[in-house]
C-alpha cells in the first residue's frame, strides 16, 4: 500500500478479475429443434419397436403378446400425428418416418404373424395372401406420400385438393384399421379359447378365413372407399353423454375381456364403413346441388350476353 492508504494500481486488475468470476455465466445457445418437436418422432420409434417385437414374439408362438404389440403400435400411431400437430412439430422427416413405421407395423407384422399362426398350414399358397396384403399396404402409403409431394404429376396419387365435404374421410381403409381387420381371426380365436369354445376357435383359426380376409382387407386399403377419419368429426350436443357412456362401457369390457372387445371393434368398424360411404355420397349430392344453380346462372348470363 502507498502512503495515502489506497491500493496499488497494479492490483486493480486482480479485483476486476474476481468480480468477473462472480458474475452469472450465460448458457450457450445451441442450434437445433426443441425436445418437444422430437416427442412425436420418439413415439413413432416406439411404435416401430412394438411392431418389430410383435414379429419376434410370434417366432416363439406367443400369439397374445404379438397381437397386443400390434394393437399398441396402432394406439401409438393414432397419437404421434395429433401430438405433432399440437406441438407444431410436423416435418417431412416425421411424415416419411411414420410411413415406414406404418408399413412394418401394419403391413408386414400382421401378415407374418398370421402366416406363422395358421397360414403356414396351407403350405406355399398360404404365403400369397400375406404377400398381397403387404404390397397393398405399401401401395397405399406410397399413394399418400405421392399426394403430399406433387399431386398433379403423380397419377397414382389421390386427387388434390379435396372438396370440403371430403376432408373428414380417408380414401380407402387406413393401414392401422386394415391391420386390425386382418387380425380379426386371431382376436376371435383367442376370445373363443378363453370362453372354452374349441369348436368356434377351430373355425376362426382355419387358414382359409385368414387368407380370404387378408386379400379383402388389402383390396379395401387400396380402394377409393371413403372411410371416416374422425379428425374434425363433430358430435351433436345430445349425443355427447351417450357417447361418453358407451366409451366407458367399452373400456370396461376392454380391461376385462380384451380379445372380445377387439373382436367387437372389428365388427363395428366394418359396419361403420357402410355408414361412412353413405354419408360421403349424401354430402357429395348436397355439394353438387348447391353448385348447380351457380353453373346454370352463369350459362344463362353467357347466353344473354
C-alpha positions as CSV (number, residue, x, y, z in Angstrom):
1,X,0.0,0.0,0.0
2,X,1.1,3.5,-0.7
3,X,1.4,6.2,1.9
4,X,-2.1,7.5,1.2
5,X,-3.7,4.2,2.2
6,X,-5.0,3.4,-1.3
7,X,-4.4,0.0,-3.0
8,X,-1.7,-0.1,-5.6
9,X,-2.6,0.5,-9.1
10,X,-1.2,-2.9,-10.2
11,X,-3.7,-4.8,-8.0
12,X,-6.8,-3.3,-9.6
13,X,-7.0,-5.9,-12.5
14,X,-7.0,-8.7,-9.9
15,X,-10.0,-7.2,-8.2
16,X,-11.8,-6.9,-11.5
17,X,-11.0,-10.5,-12.3
18,X,-12.5,-11.7,-9.1
19,X,-15.7,-9.6,-9.8
20,X,-15.9,-11.1,-13.3
21,X,-15.8,-14.6,-11.8
22,X,-18.7,-13.8,-9.5
23,X,-21.0,-12.8,-12.4
24,X,-23.6,-15.4,-13.5
25,X,-22.5,-17.2,-16.6
26,X,-24.8,-17.2,-19.6
27,X,-25.7,-20.5,-21.2
28,X,-24.5,-21.1,-24.8
29,X,-27.3,-21.2,-27.3
30,X,-27.4,-24.4,-29.4
31,X,-28.9,-24.7,-32.8
32,X,-31.5,-27.4,-33.5
33,X,-35.1,-28.4,-32.8
34,X,-36.5,-28.3,-29.3
35,X,-37.2,-31.5,-27.4
36,X,-40.9,-31.0,-27.7
37,X,-40.6,-31.3,-31.5
38,X,-38.8,-34.6,-31.1
39,X,-41.5,-36.2,-29.0
40,X,-43.7,-37.3,-32.0
41,X,-40.7,-39.0,-33.6
42,X,-39.9,-40.7,-30.4
43,X,-43.4,-42.1,-30.3
44,X,-43.1,-43.3,-33.9
45,X,-39.9,-45.1,-33.0
46,X,-41.6,-46.8,-30.0
47,X,-44.4,-47.9,-32.4
48,X,-41.8,-49.3,-34.8
49,X,-40.1,-51.2,-31.9
50,X,-43.5,-52.6,-31.0
51,X,-44.1,-53.9,-34.5
52,X,-40.7,-55.5,-34.6
53,X,-41.2,-57.0,-31.2
54,X,-44.5,-58.5,-32.4
55,X,-42.7,-60.4,-35.1
56,X,-40.1,-61.5,-32.5
57,X,-42.6,-63.0,-30.1
58,X,-44.6,-64.6,-32.9
59,X,-41.5,-66.6,-33.7
60,X,-41.9,-68.1,-30.2
61,X,-45.6,-68.8,-30.8
62,X,-46.6,-66.1,-28.2
63,X,-49.7,-65.1,-30.1
64,X,-51.3,-63.0,-27.4
65,X,-48.2,-60.9,-27.0
66,X,-47.8,-60.5,-30.7
67,X,-51.4,-59.3,-31.1
68,X,-51.1,-57.0,-28.1
69,X,-47.9,-55.4,-29.5
70,X,-49.6,-54.6,-32.9
71,X,-52.5,-53.1,-31.0
72,X,-50.1,-50.9,-29.0
73,X,-48.4,-49.8,-32.3
74,X,-51.8,-48.8,-33.6
75,X,-52.5,-46.8,-30.5
76,X,-49.2,-45.0,-30.8
77,X,-49.8,-44.3,-34.5
78,X,-53.1,-42.6,-33.5
79,X,-51.2,-40.3,-31.0
80,X,-48.0,-39.3,-32.7
81,X,-49.6,-37.4,-35.6
82,X,-52.0,-35.5,-33.4
83,X,-49.3,-34.7,-30.9
84,X,-47.0,-33.4,-33.7
85,X,-49.8,-31.0,-34.8
86,X,-50.4,-29.9,-31.3
87,X,-46.7,-29.2,-30.6
88,X,-46.2,-27.8,-34.1
89,X,-43.5,-30.4,-34.7
90,X,-44.7,-31.7,-38.1
91,X,-41.9,-32.2,-40.7
92,X,-41.2,-34.0,-43.9
93,X,-38.8,-36.3,-42.0
94,X,-41.6,-37.2,-39.5
95,X,-44.1,-38.0,-42.2
96,X,-41.6,-40.3,-44.0
97,X,-40.6,-42.0,-40.8
98,X,-44.2,-42.5,-39.8
99,X,-44.9,-44.1,-43.2
100,X,-42.0,-46.5,-42.9
101,X,-43.1,-47.4,-39.4
102,X,-46.7,-48.0,-40.6
103,X,-45.6,-50.3,-43.4
104,X,-43.7,-52.5,-41.0
105,X,-46.2,-52.4,-38.1
106,X,-49.4,-52.7,-40.1
107,X,-48.3,-54.2,-43.4
108,X,-45.5,-56.7,-42.6
109,X,-46.1,-57.6,-39.0
110,X,-49.8,-58.7,-39.3
111,X,-49.1,-60.7,-42.4
112,X,-46.1,-62.6,-40.8
113,X,-48.0,-63.2,-37.6
114,X,-50.9,-64.7,-39.4
115,X,-48.6,-66.8,-41.6
116,X,-46.8,-68.2,-38.6
117,X,-50.1,-68.7,-36.7
118,X,-52.2,-70.5,-39.3
119,X,-51.4,-69.8,-42.9
120,X,-48.3,-71.9,-42.9
121,X,-50.6,-75.0,-42.8
122,X,-51.6,-74.2,-46.4
123,X,-48.0,-74.7,-47.5
124,X,-46.7,-72.3,-50.1
125,X,-50.1,-71.0,-51.2
126,X,-50.6,-69.7,-47.7
127,X,-47.9,-67.0,-48.2
128,X,-49.6,-65.5,-51.2
129,X,-52.3,-63.6,-49.2
130,X,-49.6,-62.3,-46.8
131,X,-47.5,-61.0,-49.8
132,X,-50.6,-59.4,-51.3
133,X,-51.6,-57.7,-48.1
134,X,-48.1,-56.2,-47.6
135,X,-47.9,-55.0,-51.2
136,X,-51.3,-53.3,-50.8
137,X,-50.2,-51.6,-47.6
138,X,-47.1,-50.3,-49.3
139,X,-49.1,-49.0,-52.3
140,X,-51.5,-47.2,-50.0
141,X,-48.7,-45.5,-48.1
142,X,-46.9,-44.6,-51.4
143,X,-50.1,-43.1,-52.8
144,X,-50.5,-41.0,-49.7
145,X,-46.9,-39.8,-49.8
146,X,-47.0,-39.1,-53.5
147,X,-50.1,-36.9,-53.0
148,X,-48.1,-34.8,-50.4
149,X,-45.2,-34.2,-52.7
150,X,-46.7,-33.5,-56.1
151,X,-50.3,-34.4,-56.6
152,X,-50.7,-33.3,-60.3
153,X,-47.7,-35.2,-61.5
154,X,-48.4,-38.5,-59.9
155,X,-51.2,-40.5,-61.5
156,X,-51.5,-42.9,-58.5
157,X,-51.9,-40.1,-56.0
158,X,-55.2,-39.1,-54.5
159,X,-56.9,-36.1,-56.2
160,X,-56.0,-32.8,-54.6
161,X,-57.2,-30.6,-53.3
162,X,-60.1,-32.5,-51.8
163,X,-63.5,-30.9,-51.7
164,X,-64.7,-29.5,-48.3
165,X,-67.1,-32.4,-47.7
166,X,-64.3,-34.9,-48.2
167,X,-61.9,-33.5,-45.6
168,X,-63.2,-35.8,-42.9
169,X,-62.8,-39.0,-45.0
170,X,-59.9,-41.3,-45.8
171,X,-59.6,-42.7,-49.3
172,X,-59.6,-46.4,-48.6
173,X,-59.2,-48.1,-45.2
174,X,-56.2,-46.7,-43.3
175,X,-53.3,-49.0,-42.5
176,X,-53.9,-49.4,-38.7
177,X,-57.5,-50.2,-39.2
178,X,-56.5,-52.7,-42.0
179,X,-54.1,-54.4,-39.6
180,X,-56.9,-54.7,-37.0
181,X,-59.3,-56.2,-39.5
182,X,-56.7,-58.6,-40.8
183,X,-56.1,-59.8,-37.2
184,X,-59.8,-60.4,-36.6
185,X,-59.4,-64.3,-36.8
186,X,-56.7,-64.2,-34.2
187,X,-58.7,-62.0,-31.9
188,X,-61.8,-64.2,-32.4
189,X,-59.8,-67.4,-31.7
190,X,-58.3,-66.0,-28.5
191,X,-61.8,-65.0,-27.4
192,X,-63.4,-68.4,-28.1
193,X,-60.4,-70.2,-26.5
194,X,-60.8,-68.1,-23.4
195,X,-64.5,-68.9,-23.3
196,X,-63.8,-72.6,-23.7
197,X,-65.4,-72.9,-27.1
198,X,-62.9,-75.1,-29.0
199,X,-65.2,-75.7,-32.0
200,X,-65.6,-72.0,-32.8
201,X,-61.9,-71.4,-32.1
202,X,-61.0,-74.1,-34.7
203,X,-63.3,-72.5,-37.3
204,X,-61.8,-69.0,-36.8
205,X,-58.3,-70.4,-37.0
206,X,-58.8,-72.1,-40.3
207,X,-56.3,-70.8,-42.9
208,X,-59.0,-70.1,-45.4
209,X,-60.6,-67.5,-43.3
210,X,-57.3,-65.6,-42.7
211,X,-56.3,-65.9,-46.3
212,X,-59.6,-64.5,-47.7
213,X,-59.6,-61.8,-45.1
214,X,-56.1,-60.6,-45.9
215,X,-57.0,-60.4,-49.6
216,X,-60.2,-58.5,-49.0
217,X,-58.7,-56.1,-46.5
218,X,-55.7,-55.4,-48.8
219,X,-58.2,-54.5,-51.6
220,X,-60.0,-52.2,-49.2
221,X,-56.8,-50.3,-48.3
222,X,-56.0,-49.5,-52.0
223,X,-59.6,-48.8,-52.9
224,X,-61.4,-45.5,-53.2
225,X,-63.9,-46.4,-50.5
226,X,-64.5,-43.3,-48.2
227,X,-63.9,-44.1,-44.6
228,X,-64.4,-41.6,-41.7
229,X,-61.2,-40.2,-40.4
230,X,-62.7,-38.6,-37.2
231,X,-60.1,-35.8,-37.3
232,X,-62.7,-33.0,-37.4
233,X,-65.7,-35.1,-36.6
234,X,-68.3,-33.1,-34.6
235,X,-70.8,-34.7,-32.2
236,X,-74.3,-33.3,-31.6
237,X,-74.8,-32.0,-28.1
238,X,-77.5,-34.5,-27.2
239,X,-75.2,-37.4,-28.3
240,X,-72.2,-36.4,-26.0
241,X,-73.4,-38.1,-22.9
242,X,-74.4,-41.4,-24.6
243,X,-71.1,-41.4,-26.4
244,X,-69.1,-41.0,-23.1
245,X,-71.2,-43.7,-21.5
246,X,-70.5,-46.0,-24.5
247,X,-66.8,-45.3,-24.4
248,X,-66.7,-46.0,-20.7
249,X,-68.6,-49.3,-21.2
250,X,-66.2,-50.3,-24.0
251,X,-63.1,-49.6,-21.8
252,X,-64.6,-51.7,-19.0
253,X,-65.0,-54.6,-21.5
254,X,-61.6,-54.0,-22.9
255,X,-60.0,-54.3,-19.5
256,X,-61.9,-57.4,-18.5
257,X,-62.2,-59.2,-21.9
258,X,-59.7,-57.5,-24.2
259,X,-59.9,-60.0,-27.1
260,X,-63.7,-60.0,-27.1
261,X,-63.6,-56.2,-27.2
262,X,-61.1,-56.1,-30.1
263,X,-63.3,-58.6,-32.0
264,X,-66.3,-56.5,-31.5
265,X,-64.4,-53.4,-32.6
266,X,-63.6,-55.1,-35.9
267,X,-67.2,-55.9,-36.5
268,X,-68.3,-52.4,-35.6
269,X,-65.7,-50.9,-37.9
270,X,-66.9,-53.0,-40.8
271,X,-70.4,-51.8,-40.2
272,X,-69.2,-48.2,-39.9
273,X,-67.7,-48.4,-43.5
274,X,-71.2,-48.8,-44.9
275,X,-72.4,-45.7,-43.0
276,X,-69.4,-43.7,-43.9
277,X,-69.8,-44.4,-47.6
278,X,-73.5,-43.5,-47.4
279,X,-72.6,-40.2,-45.5
280,X,-70.0,-39.4,-48.2
281,X,-72.5,-39.9,-51.0
282,X,-75.0,-37.7,-49.2
283,X,-72.6,-34.9,-48.6
284,X,-71.4,-35.1,-52.3
285,X,-75.0,-34.8,-53.5
286,X,-75.7,-31.8,-51.3
287,X,-72.5,-30.1,-52.5
288,X,-73.3,-30.7,-56.2
289,X,-76.9,-29.4,-55.6
290,X,-75.5,-26.2,-54.2
291,X,-73.2,-25.7,-57.1
292,X,-75.8,-26.5,-59.8
293,X,-77.7,-23.2,-59.6
294,X,-74.4,-21.2,-59.9
295,X,-73.5,-23.1,-63.1
296,X,-76.9,-22.6,-64.6
297,X,-77.0,-18.9,-63.9
298,X,-73.6,-18.4,-65.4
299,X,-74.6,-20.2,-68.6
300,X,-77.8,-18.1,-68.8
301,X,-75.7,-14.9,-68.5
302,X,-73.4,-16.0,-71.2
303,X,-76.4,-16.8,-73.5
304,X,-78.0,-13.4,-72.8
305,X,-74.7,-11.6,-73.5
